[in-house]
Amino acid sequence: MITNAMSVDVEDYFQVSAFERHIDRTAWDSLPCRVERNTDRILQLFADHGVSATFFTLGWVAERYPQLLRRMVESGHEVASHGYSHIRVTNQSPDEFRADVVRTKALLEDVAGQEVRGYRAASYSIGAKNLWALDVLEETGHRYSSSIYPIRHDLYGMPEAPRFAFQANGGTMIEVPVTTVELFERNYPCGGGGYFRLLPYALSRWAMRRVNERDGQSCVFYFHPWELDPDQPRQSGLGFKTRFRHYLNLRRMEQRLTRLLQDFRWDRMDRVFLDAPTVRS
């Protein structure tokens, strides 16, 4: 059985990109935080199923909840970088991006006491127009990125990118895209997020098994702590699409995730991919 990579993007409900126009960053510290409790719930769920995972964590969260990161490490998980405050790479200059990833890497390593080798961009915001970001990540000591989503989407995506792990920009760093399934010469998402809550679980399971069995590749799955929190504070003034994407099936998420943990074999991103025998160049 192929081992797949389980990952969690550690950010709170008010930090998602879809809320940028509704919640000012200066208000973050005044809002009720739920990320620690929700992430502890995930840690227990993983422990119950013997799963090790990678937690792509915001520096903002690490500063405020250092013991949470230490619990991740003590439980055998990998701590990786999600940037400091969930700013999309498309909204940063190369110098701003470099400063952000250097700051966050140092902070996470200091708090967790573990080398940070992985990075995931906010909202998968590395694509065809800013591949320079992969060079910056390599230059700043990151070993892999999981920041490109090879799909067509209204907010992100690079559909022409390889579907599976590849060496970025001819360097030694590996880019590991979130998993897609290919049907009729088009890539469809099957690696988590809102799609996992929207689609019937049986369809997600079929797609991931197809990737394992037909493509012979490990899947990359991701979700957020707030997705297991149906009682999170509701935001007003949201458009229908944003409201639908964020709140859909939150009450079903934990049950679906439990089935996923049981139906597949899982491990951390670094163990699944950094020692992979074959990676595309």
C-alpha positions as CSV (number, residue, x, y, z in Angstrom):
1,M,0.0,0.0,0.0
2,I,1.3,3.4,-1.0
3,T,1.9,5.9,1.8
4,N,0.3,9.3,1.3
5,A,1.1,12.7,2.9
6,M,-1.2,14.2,5.4
7,S,-0.9,18.0,6.0
8,V,-2.7,20.7,8.0
9,D,-2.6,24.4,7.2
10,V,-2.6,25.9,10.7
11,E,-4.5,29.2,10.6
12,D,-7.5,30.5,12.3
13,Y,-11.0,31.0,10.8
14,F,-10.5,34.8,10.5
15,Q,-7.1,34.5,8.6
16,V,-8.4,32.8,5.4
17,S,-7.8,34.7,2.2
18,A,-11.5,34.8,1.4
19,F,-12.1,37.1,4.4
20,E,-9.3,39.6,3.5
21,R,-11.8,42.2,2.5
22,H,-14.1,41.6,5.5
23,I,-11.6,41.3,8.5
24,D,-8.8,43.7,8.8
25,R,-5.4,42.2,9.9
26,T,-5.2,44.8,12.7
27,A,-8.3,43.3,14.3
28,W,-6.9,39.7,14.5
29,D,-5.7,40.0,18.1
30,S,-9.1,41.3,19.2
31,L,-11.0,38.3,17.8
32,P,-11.7,35.1,19.7
33,C,-9.0,32.6,18.7
34,R,-10.0,29.0,18.2
35,V,-6.9,27.6,16.4
36,E,-5.2,26.1,19.5
37,R,-8.3,24.1,20.6
38,N,-9.1,23.0,17.0
39,T,-5.5,21.9,16.4
40,D,-5.4,20.0,19.6
41,R,-8.5,18.2,18.5
42,I,-6.6,17.2,15.3
43,L,-3.6,16.1,17.3
44,Q,-5.9,13.7,19.2
45,L,-7.6,12.5,16.1
46,F,-4.2,11.7,14.5
47,A,-3.0,10.0,17.7
48,D,-6.2,7.8,17.8
49,H,-5.3,6.6,14.3
50,G,-1.6,6.4,14.5
51,V,-1.0,9.1,11.9
52,S,2.0,11.4,11.6
53,A,1.4,14.6,9.6
54,T,3.0,17.9,8.6
55,F,1.6,21.1,10.1
56,F,2.2,24.1,7.8
57,T,2.0,26.8,10.5
58,L,1.7,30.5,10.5
59,G,4.4,32.4,12.3
60,W,1.6,34.5,13.8
61,V,0.2,31.4,15.4
62,A,3.6,30.2,16.6
63,E,4.2,33.5,18.4
64,R,1.0,33.2,20.4
65,Y,0.8,29.5,21.0
66,P,4.4,28.2,21.3
67,Q,3.3,25.2,23.4
68,L,1.0,24.1,20.6
69,L,4.0,23.7,18.3
70,R,5.9,21.8,20.9
71,R,3.0,19.4,21.3
72,M,3.1,18.8,17.5
73,V,6.8,17.9,17.7
74,E,6.4,15.8,20.9
75,S,3.7,13.8,19.1
76,G,6.0,13.0,16.2
77,H,4.7,15.5,13.6
78,E,6.6,17.8,11.3
79,V,6.4,21.6,11.7
80,A,6.7,23.5,8.4
81,S,6.1,27.1,7.3
82,H,2.9,28.7,6.0
83,G,4.5,32.2,6.1
84,Y,4.1,34.7,8.9
85,S,0.6,36.1,8.4
86,H,-1.1,34.4,5.4
87,I,-0.1,37.0,2.8
88,R,-0.3,35.7,-0.7
89,V,3.0,35.5,-2.6
90,T,1.2,37.3,-5.5
91,N,0.9,40.3,-3.2
92,Q,4.6,40.4,-2.2
93,S,7.8,41.6,-4.0
94,P,10.8,39.2,-4.0
95,D,12.4,41.2,-1.2
96,E,9.2,41.2,0.9
97,F,8.7,37.4,0.3
98,R,12.3,36.7,1.3
99,A,12.0,38.7,4.5
100,D,8.7,36.9,5.3
101,V,10.0,33.3,4.8
102,V,13.3,34.0,6.6
103,R,11.5,35.5,9.6
104,T,9.0,32.7,9.8
105,K,11.5,29.9,9.4
106,A,13.7,31.2,12.2
107,L,10.6,31.7,14.4
108,L,9.2,28.3,13.9
109,E,12.6,26.6,14.4
110,D,13.1,28.6,17.6
111,V,9.7,27.7,19.0
112,A,9.5,24.1,17.8
113,G,13.2,23.1,18.3
114,Q,13.0,21.4,14.9
115,E,14.5,22.2,11.5
116,V,11.9,23.7,9.2
117,R,12.3,22.2,5.7
118,G,8.9,22.7,4.1
119,Y,6.9,25.7,3.0
120,R,3.3,26.1,1.7
121,A,2.2,29.5,0.3
122,A,-1.0,31.1,1.4
123,S,-3.8,30.1,-1.0
124,Y,-1.3,28.2,-3.2
125,S,-0.2,31.6,-4.5
126,I,2.9,30.4,-6.4
127,G,2.3,29.9,-10.1
128,A,3.5,30.7,-13.6
129,K,4.0,34.4,-13.0
130,N,6.1,34.2,-9.8
131,L,8.2,31.0,-10.0
132,W,11.0,33.2,-8.7
133,A,9.6,32.4,-5.2
134,L,10.9,28.8,-5.5
135,D,14.4,30.1,-6.0
136,V,14.0,32.3,-2.9
137,L,12.8,29.3,-0.9
138,E,15.8,27.2,-2.0
139,E,18.2,30.0,-1.2
140,T,16.8,30.4,2.3
141,G,17.3,26.8,3.2
142,H,13.9,25.2,2.5
143,R,14.1,21.7,1.1
144,Y,10.6,21.4,-0.4
145,S,7.5,23.5,-1.2
146,S,3.9,22.5,-1.6
147,S,2.6,25.7,-3.1
148,I,1.5,25.0,-6.7
149,Y,-2.0,23.6,-7.4
150,P,-2.1,22.2,-11.0
151,I,-5.8,23.1,-11.6
152,R,-7.9,25.9,-13.0
153,H,-9.5,28.0,-10.2
154,D,-10.8,31.5,-9.9
155,L,-8.3,32.3,-7.1
156,Y,-5.2,30.3,-7.8
157,G,-3.8,27.4,-9.9
158,M,-1.2,26.5,-12.5
159,P,-2.9,23.8,-14.6
160,E,0.2,23.3,-16.8
161,A,2.4,22.4,-13.8
162,P,3.3,18.7,-13.2
163,R,0.8,16.8,-11.1
164,F,3.4,15.1,-9.0
165,A,6.6,16.1,-7.2
166,F,9.3,17.7,-9.4
167,Q,12.6,19.6,-9.0
168,A,11.8,23.3,-9.1
169,N,13.6,25.6,-11.5
170,G,16.3,23.1,-12.2
171,G,17.5,23.3,-8.6
172,T,17.6,20.8,-5.8
173,M,14.4,21.9,-4.0
174,I,11.3,19.8,-4.6
175,E,7.8,21.2,-5.4
176,V,5.1,18.9,-4.3
177,P,1.7,19.9,-5.7
178,V,-1.6,19.1,-4.0
179,T,-3.1,16.0,-5.5
180,T,-5.3,16.0,-8.6
181,V,-6.9,13.3,-10.6
182,E,-6.7,13.4,-14.4
183,L,-9.9,12.8,-16.3
184,F,-10.5,13.6,-20.0
185,E,-7.1,15.4,-20.2
186,R,-8.0,17.8,-17.4
187,N,-6.9,17.9,-13.7
188,Y,-9.5,17.8,-11.0
189,P,-8.8,18.5,-7.3
190,C,-8.9,15.6,-4.9
191,G,-6.4,16.6,-2.2
192,G,-8.7,18.2,0.4
193,G,-9.9,21.7,1.2
194,G,-13.4,22.8,0.2
195,Y,-13.7,20.1,-2.4
196,F,-13.4,17.4,0.2
197,R,-16.4,18.9,2.1
198,L,-18.4,19.5,-1.1
199,L,-18.1,16.2,-2.8
200,P,-19.4,12.9,-1.5
201,Y,-16.6,11.0,0.4
202,A,-16.9,8.0,-1.9
203,L,-15.8,10.2,-4.8
204,S,-12.8,11.6,-3.0
205,R,-11.8,8.1,-1.9
206,W,-12.2,6.8,-5.5
207,A,-10.0,9.6,-6.9
208,M,-7.2,9.2,-4.4
209,R,-7.2,5.4,-4.9
210,R,-7.0,6.0,-8.6
211,V,-3.9,8.2,-8.1
212,N,-2.3,5.5,-5.8
213,E,-3.2,2.6,-8.1
214,R,-3.2,3.9,-11.6
215,D,-0.5,6.6,-11.3
216,G,1.5,4.8,-8.7
217,Q,1.9,8.1,-6.8
218,S,1.4,9.3,-3.2
219,C,-1.4,11.7,-2.6
220,V,-1.0,15.0,-0.8
221,F,-4.0,15.9,1.4
222,Y,-4.6,19.1,3.3
223,F,-7.2,20.7,5.5
224,H,-7.5,23.5,8.1
225,P,-8.3,23.4,11.9
226,W,-11.3,25.7,11.3
227,E,-12.9,23.1,9.1
228,L,-13.6,20.9,12.1
229,D,-15.3,23.8,13.9
230,P,-18.9,24.3,12.9
231,D,-19.5,26.6,15.9
232,Q,-16.9,29.2,14.9
233,P,-18.1,32.8,14.8
234,R,-20.0,33.5,11.6
235,Q,-19.0,36.5,9.5
236,S,-21.5,39.0,8.2
237,G,-21.5,40.7,4.8
238,L,-20.0,37.7,2.9
239,G,-21.0,37.0,-0.7
240,F,-22.8,33.7,-1.5
241,K,-19.8,32.0,-3.0
242,T,-17.5,32.9,-0.1
243,R,-20.1,31.9,2.5
244,F,-20.8,28.6,0.7
245,R,-17.1,27.7,0.3
246,H,-16.2,28.4,3.9
247,Y,-19.2,27.0,5.9
248,L,-20.3,24.0,3.7
249,N,-20.5,20.7,5.6
250,L,-18.3,21.7,8.5
251,R,-20.4,19.4,10.7
252,R,-19.5,16.4,8.5
253,M,-15.8,17.1,8.3
254,E,-14.6,15.2,11.3
255,Q,-16.5,12.1,10.3
256,R,-15.2,12.2,6.7
257,L,-11.7,12.8,7.9
258,T,-11.9,9.8,10.3
259,R,-12.9,7.6,7.3
260,L,-10.0,9.0,5.3
261,L,-7.5,8.2,8.0
262,Q,-8.8,4.7,8.2
263,D,-8.9,4.1,4.4
264,F,-5.4,5.1,3.5
265,R,-1.9,5.0,4.9
266,W,-0.5,8.4,5.9
267,D,2.8,10.0,7.0
268,R,4.6,13.4,7.1
269,M,5.4,15.3,3.9
270,D,9.2,15.2,4.6
271,R,9.3,11.5,5.0
272,V,7.1,10.8,2.0
273,F,8.8,13.1,-0.5
274,L,12.3,14.1,0.6
275,D,13.5,10.6,0.3
276,A,11.4,9.7,-2.7
277,P,13.3,7.5,-5.2
278,T,12.2,9.3,-8.3
279,V,11.3,13.0,-8.7
280,R,10.7,14.7,-12.1
281,S,13.2,17.4,-13.2
